[in-house]
Amino acid sequence: MAAFHYQDPINNLIAAIKTNPHAAELPQLSGLLATTITDRYQATDLPQIVIPLPLHWRKLTRRGFNQSYSIARVLCQKLPGTELRSDICYRRTYSAPQHLQGKPQRLSFMRNAFAVHKPIDGRSVAIVDDVVTTKATAIAAASSLIKAGAGSVDIWCIARTGWHITAT
């Protein structure tokens, strides 16, 4: 589920939240995503656990923050009954930035890229990210959570590249 298509001016606003953990755009974009989510779910159907898409520890150390965590934190404040959990799933492998790779490389590098620390016991989960392009990262993370026992996994993002666009 995405609040926006990844195009001007949204792409420029998202660029700000990738580089500045205190960007003014973060609460606004996250709030608009929360509105999109509440418009599409019944209150009782919201996933119980919200997991920010994990960064590899090297990338997290270099960047200093995870923008997906920041988005997820705002969402959990606005979505009653959801629990923010960044301690369940982690990224096992490190690779070059996704935007520098073609779709085949993204799919290959993402295979087994994520692992889960704790069982999920049939609960529903939402993975949060800023942008979804080829879906390779989201699918890899969701697969690891399903293997760990998630009852269902939804993907929430601020923006999605056009469904008609085939990333290469």
N, C-alpha and C positions, 0 to 999 in steps of 0.2 A: 504494500500500500504506500503510495507516494502522494504528498501534498501538491507537488508541482512537476512539470516537465523540466528537465535540465536544459535551460536555454536562457538567453538574456531576459531580464537582469538577474534571475535567480542564480545562475552559475557564478556571477561576480559576488553575490552575497554569501554564497557557500564558500568561496575562496577565502573570504575574511574569517570564517569560523574555523577553517583548517589551519590558519596561521596565528590566530589570536584567541587564547582561551577566554578572554574577557570581551570579545567582540559584541557590540550592541546588537548585531544581527541575530545572535544565537537565541535569546529568549523569544524574539518575534517569530523567527522561522520555526522554532520548536513549538511555540504556542499555536501556530497555524497548522502544524502537523497534528497536534493534540486535537484541534477542532475537526480536522479531517477524520481522525480515528473515531471520535465520539459520534460523528455523523453516520459512520458506517457500522458501528457495533451497537448491540444492546448492552446496557451497563453490565449485565451478568455474563456476557459472552467475552469480555475483555480477557486477554491472556493474563495469567496470574503472575508470571515472572517476566521481567523486562531485562534483556541482556544487551549491553552495548557491544557492538562488534569489536572483538579484542584486537589490539595491535600486538605485534611481536615486541618482546621486551626491548630489543635494540631500537626499534622505531619509536617506541614510547619514551625511551631514555633520550633519544636525539630530539624529539619534538617537545617533550616535557608535559604533554597532556594528550588525552584521547577525546577528540571532538564528539565521537559517538557516545561516550560516557556523559559528556555535558548535555547532549540532546536528550538522552535517556533520563537523566536526572530531572530535567524540566518536565518531561512527559509524565514521570511517576508522581510529580507534585500535582499535576493537573488531572490525572486519571485515577480515580479512587479504586482501591482494591488491587492495585498493581504493586509489585515489589521489585526494586532495582537490585540486580545481582550481577556484580562484575567478577565474582569469585567462582563461577561455575565453569565457564568455557575459557580456554586460552589458545593462543596461536602458537603452534609448535614450530613452524618453519618460517624462515625469513627469505624474502625474495625481493627483487627489484620492484619499484613502485608499479602498481597495476596499470596506470595510465601510459606507461612506457612499453607495454606489452600488447601483442595481438590477442585475439580471443583464444586461439589454440594454446598459446603459452599460459594465459590466465587459467584456463581449465586444467592444464597439466600441473602448474605450480600449486593450485589450490587442493588437489587431491591429497587427502589426509593432512591438510594444513592446520586443522583444529582438533583439539582434544577436550575432554570434559573431566573436571576434578571430582564432581559430586553427582550422584544419580538424581534424576529429575522425577521419578516415580509417577509418571502419567500426567503431570501437570502441563498446562498450556503455557507456551513461551512465545515472546516476541523478540526478535533480534532487531536492534536499532542501528542504522547507519546514516550517513549524510547523503550519499549518492549511490544508486545502484545502476551499473552500466550493463555488463554482460551477464550478471547474476552469478558468476563463478564463485565469488567469495561468499555471497549469501547462501548459495546452495551447499557449499562445503561446510559452513558453520551449522546450517540447519541439519545436514546429514549427521554430523557428530552429535548433535543434541537428540535427534531421533534415536540414534544407536544407544544413547545414554538413558532412554526411557521417556522422552518427552511425548505427551499425548498428541500435541500438535505444535507446529512452529509457524508463526507469521513473520513476515519481513516488513518493517516499517522504515521509511526513509523520507527525507525532506524532498528529494528530487530523484527522478528516474529518467534515464535517456528514453527517447521516444520508442514506443513498442515497435514502430516500423523500421527503426534503425538497426542494422546488423553491424555490430562492432567487429572489426577484423584485427 
